[in-house]
């Protein structure tokens, strides 16, 4: 896939610019340790929490529940899996986790240098998270004013990745045709093959160097490789 002629670069946020997994793993482990000291399955809490993330976020994105409801459902599912009492006030309990999560918000080490090498391109974020949360992350990791706008399904007519309307809507916000935009992200379905359906270019960020990319799509293992790739 050629990246010639692109005018804008959209980045996924969690797992691409922002180290969501490390923050969430540490946050939920600390939450379980504080609520249930000495729990024999403490080491498993982060894995269980991560496995619950996708299905419950998908419920919210599909309009089957509110953001707050999916948080309550997910925390309930975690407690049931760990065989511990479900908190009486799930909102307060989730807020405790959220604070522990926020304390660990950081950008990946390769972000600042990569963005500095992308002068001349419009930069933005296309994410499936909630807008207030994702904007807060961008500010916390020092990228406010560096990348923008922050686009989510909430501002794109309820269309989340990998819905084609999500990508066409994002390009429209930038005032560009989809073919003039490249999306960089770590999720193959959402960030690589999804945008290709409507002609948007994409780059797979495979931080763990796990496997070859889908045929025809470029792969990088660090954002440090991106400036040279788009300049070809």
C-alpha positions in Angstrom: 0.0 0.0 0.0 1.4 3.4 -1.0 1.2 6.3 1.3 1.9 8.9 -1.3 -0.4 11.9 -1.3 -1.6 11.7 2.2 -2.4 15.0 3.9 -3.4 13.9 7.4 -2.5 11.2 9.9 -5.1 9.9 12.4 -3.9 7.9 15.3 -5.7 5.4 17.5 -5.2 6.3 21.1 -5.3 3.3 23.5 -2.4 1.0 22.6 -1.0 3.4 20.0 -0.2 6.8 21.7 -1.4 6.0 25.2 -0.3 2.9 27.2 -3.8 1.9 28.2 -3.0 -1.7 29.0 -0.3 -1.0 31.5 -2.4 1.6 33.2 -5.5 -0.6 33.3 -3.7 -3.6 34.5 -2.0 -1.8 37.3 -5.1 0.1 38.3 -7.4 -2.9 38.6 -4.7 -4.9 40.4 -4.4 -2.1 42.9 -8.2 -1.9 43.2 -8.6 -5.6 44.0 -5.7 -5.6 46.4 -7.2 -2.7 48.3 -10.8 -4.1 48.4 -9.9 -7.7 49.0 -6.5 -7.9 50.6 -4.7 -11.2 50.1 -7.0 -12.5 47.4 -5.6 -15.7 46.0 -6.3 -14.7 42.4 -4.9 -11.2 42.6 -2.4 -12.0 39.8 -5.3 -12.9 37.5 -7.4 -9.8 38.0 -5.8 -7.8 35.2 -6.2 -10.6 32.7 -9.9 -11.0 33.6 -10.5 -7.3 33.5 -8.9 -7.0 30.0 -11.0 -9.9 28.7 -14.2 -8.2 29.9 -13.3 -4.9 28.3 -14.2 -5.6 24.7 -17.6 -7.2 25.2 -18.9 -4.5 27.5 -17.6 -1.6 25.5 -19.3 -3.2 22.4 -22.6 -3.2 24.3 -22.2 0.5 24.9 -21.2 1.2 21.3 -24.2 -0.7 20.1 -26.5 1.4 22.2 -27.5 -1.5 24.4 -26.5 0.4 27.6 -25.0 3.6 28.8 -21.4 4.2 29.6 -22.1 4.1 33.3 -24.1 0.9 32.9 -21.4 -0.9 31.1 -19.0 0.0 33.8 -21.3 -1.4 36.5 -21.8 -4.6 34.5 -18.1 -5.1 33.9 -17.2 -4.5 37.5 -20.0 -6.9 38.6 -18.7 -9.5 36.2 -15.2 -9.2 37.6 -16.4 -9.6 41.2 -18.4 -12.6 40.2 -15.4 -14.2 38.5 -13.2 -13.6 41.5 -16.0 -14.9 43.8 -16.0 -11.7 45.9 -19.0 -9.6 47.1 -20.3 -7.1 44.5 -19.9 -3.6 45.9 -23.2 -2.0 47.1 -22.4 1.2 45.2 -20.9 0.2 41.9 -20.4 3.8 40.8 -18.2 4.7 43.8 -16.3 1.4 43.4 -15.7 2.1 39.7 -14.6 5.7 40.6 -11.9 4.2 42.9 -10.6 2.1 40.0 -10.7 5.1 37.7 -8.6 7.1 40.0 -6.0 4.3 40.3 -6.1 4.0 36.5 -5.5 7.8 35.9 -2.5 7.8 38.2 -0.7 5.6 35.7 -1.6 7.5 32.5 1.5 7.8 30.3 2.3 8.1 26.6 4.5 5.4 25.0 8.2 6.5 24.9 8.2 6.7 21.1 5.3 9.1 20.7 7.0 12.5 21.2 9.8 11.9 18.8 7.5 10.4 16.1 5.1 13.3 16.2 8.0 15.8 16.0 9.0 14.2 12.8 5.6 14.5 11.2 5.6 18.2 10.4 3.5 19.2 7.4 0.7 16.7 8.2 -2.6 17.4 10.0 -2.7 15.1 13.0 -5.7 13.8 14.9 -7.0 11.0 17.0 -9.7 8.4 16.0 -10.7 6.3 19.0 -13.5 4.1 20.2 -13.5 5.4 23.8 -15.7 8.0 25.4 -15.0 11.6 24.3 -14.4 13.1 27.8 -12.2 10.2 28.9 -10.1 10.2 25.7 -9.7 14.0 25.6 -8.6 13.8 29.3 -5.9 11.2 28.3 -4.7 13.4 25.5 -4.2 16.3 27.9 -2.7 14.1 30.6 0.0 12.7 28.3 0.9 16.2 26.9 -0.6 15.9 23.5 -3.3 18.6 23.7 -2.5 21.1 20.9 -0.1 18.5 19.3 -2.8 16.2 17.9 -6.3 17.2 17.3 -9.2 16.8 16.9 -10.0 13.9 19.1 -12.8 12.0 17.2 -15.0 9.3 18.7 -18.2 7.6 17.7 -20.0 10.0 19.9 -19.1 12.9 17.6 -19.4 10.8 14.4 -23.1 10.1 14.4 -22.8 7.1 16.7 -20.5 5.3 14.3 -17.5 3.5 15.9 -14.6 1.7 14.3 -14.8 -0.5 12.2 -18.0 0.9 10.8 -17.3 2.5 7.4 -19.2 5.6 8.4 -16.8 6.2 11.2 -13.9 6.6 8.8 -15.7 8.6 6.2 -17.0 10.9 9.0 -13.5 11.4 10.4 -12.1 12.3 6.9 -15.0 14.8 6.5 -14.2 16.5 9.8 -10.7 17.0 8.5 -12.1 18.4 5.2 -10.3 15.6 3.2 -11.1 12.6 1.1 -10.6 9.2 2.8 -7.7 8.5 0.4 -5.9 11.5 1.7 -5.8 10.2 5.2 -3.8 7.4 6.9 -4.9 5.7 10.1 -2.2 4.3 12.4 -3.2 1.9 15.1 -2.7 -1.4 16.9 -6.0 -3.1 16.2 -6.1 -4.9 12.8 -9.8 -4.9 12.4 -10.4 -1.3 13.6 -7.3 0.4 12.4 -6.0 -1.5 9.4 -8.5 -3.5 7.4 -11.5 -1.4 8.5 -10.5 1.9 7.0 -9.4 0.2 3.7 -13.0 -0.6 2.9 -13.6 3.1 2.2 -10.2 3.8 0.6 -8.5 5.3 3.7 -4.9 4.2 4.0 -3.6 2.5 7.1 -0.5 1.4 9.0 -0.5 -1.4 11.6 1.4 -0.6 14.7 2.5 -4.1 16.0 4.3 -3.2 19.2 4.8 -6.8 20.1 6.0 -7.8 16.6 3.5 -10.7 16.8 2.8 -11.6 13.2 3.0 -10.4 9.6 0.5 -7.8 8.7 -2.5 -8.5 6.5 -1.4 -8.7 2.9 -0.9 -5.3 1.3 -0.7 -3.3 4.6 2.5 -1.8 6.0 3.5 -2.8 9.5 5.7 -0.9 12.0 6.8 -2.1 15.5 7.5 1.4 16.8 6.1 4.9 16.0 9.7 5.9 15.5 9.4 4.2 12.1 6.4 6.3 11.0 8.0 9.5 9.7 10.3 7.7 7.3 7.5 5.4 6.2 5.1 8.3 5.2 7.9 10.2 3.6 8.6 7.5 1.0 
